[in-house]
């Protein structure tokens, strides 16, 4: 492992300094709730697009992409590339215009305008809870990575605090930094840091891919090396490619990520802050174009990590001035039992490299794919570039937590406090409430992280990502789509469908458990009545059940109740906009979306 030098630490500290400076610089412009919660709807489209790309690439997503590369190979680009680009393009063309024209500040507020206050309240409570849980998962994952890399053990005197104390202190400091610039600068500060995070991600990961490909021998040798490792994992043999497998990956990607792009305020708020409708539509188009090529930076590191030779404890002898010296290079047991630079899973979260190695039913060591990207970062990266790469990971953490907390601020202030607690108050009062909501959100996030770190083990990044998409985003998907595209949908139908869709998703997640997983974060926390074939099967089943239940209940209940007058809801539904005559064809959103789709298909084909 490359030692972390003072230069690497300086790079990380410089980034943290700039994030705090952004909040301080925007403090004076926070004159009311509009500026604090939606950045005054004054930001240009390019900035909104970069912020959208940044917030959608939090630490969980980045590590999940690397984990998917190590686990399934280059074909996983079909899920994270084309599978997520398709619904993002649909959002740019059809979803975002409806949200923006409604002038809603949040997704629950839109549902309140389209349906009624009870649907808004249910969506607000569920969305606020999911935002805090997602923030806690991001901190939890980053704490595990910090533990595996032993980043802060020396800095915080682990012999006195203990490993868990070091992780809690580290998480607390990072959350305090997020709290500081979100409280001072609101959504605008969060979006500026997300833009900075995106550039840090590119700058930090490009050298990692470059040096990794050079060490493994190039693109083709990397593919061959991964194929040889796949032969040692019988469950993977024959399932890493093929046209049918690619189509299935794209379909699953569309199903699981559609709810994310259509309903998650932490990403949609970047478009709500745009200066006009044109900028709002271009933001997801820019983000889609960037995500189309990001598999080169985020999936390839995982493939490289598992394709490299596995390190082992060794003794090196060398002769110096007639004397023989022996140097012992000790490799942790988890690393020796892993594959390449992907360590084996252990029974310890706080000391993942030194816990007891876990084995599957066949006696093979289970691999901790979550650590694939971070394992490559810590291997043979020159001084300075290591700091840049680690800073990119921490930037992903802080930006995604900031995005979730900013979303929680807006939902709590606009959809809970203003609706149910105090409807009439000075505008500045709601800005103060939003700041206190940020503090409360960070406290709850740290509490949930502390509970997670007390578990003996937990699912990997890719499984946590799929769980969040299936449980948190899928239930809202049908409600939003029917509200925008079916005028017959009623408030009673939307409320009943959303409530039962949420209950169906939570029940399926709580009653099913993947093979070999422990009850808890992986599922089965109600009762493990059914063991699914895999974690992916569990999460696809959760999402499908939520969508089907919500759809059937909403349609039936809407047909049995009286809809609102068409004149009342026409402005809250999708309607084709006339093409402007003074805009060149290649500049129109439809043409840009088609070009981005072709680009994404080409990238997927290259990876396949």
Secondary structure, DSSP 8 states (H G I E B T S, - for coil): -----HHHHHHHHHHHHHHHHHHHHHGGG--SHHHHHHGGG-B-HHHHHHHHHHHTS-HHHHHHHHHHHHHH-GGGHIIIIIHHHHHHHHIIIIIHHHHHHHT-SSHHHHHHHHS-HHHHHHHHHHHHHHHHHHHHHHHHHHHHHHHHHT-STTTTTHHHH-HHHHHHHHHHHHHHHHHHHHHHHHHHHHHHHHHHHHHHHHHHHHHHHHHHHHHHTSHHHHHHHHHHHHTT-TTTTT-S--HHHHHHHHHHHHHHHHHHHHH-HHHHHHHHTBSSHHHHHHHHHHHHHHHHHHHHHHTHHHHHHHHS-----EEEEEEETTEEEEEEE---HHHHTSBTTB-B-BS-STTTTTS-B-B-TTS-B-B-GGGHHHHHHTSS--TTHHHHHHHHHHHHHHHHHHHHHHHHHHIIIIIIIIIII-SS--HHHHHHHHHHHHHHHHHHHHHHHHHHHTSS----HHHHHHHHIIIIIHHHHHHHHHHHH-TT--HHHHHHHHHHHHHHHHHHHHHEEETT--TBTTB-SS---EEES-HHHHHHHHHHHHHHHHHHHHHHHHHHS----HHHHGGGS-------TTS-GGGSHHHHHHHHHHHHHHHHHHH-
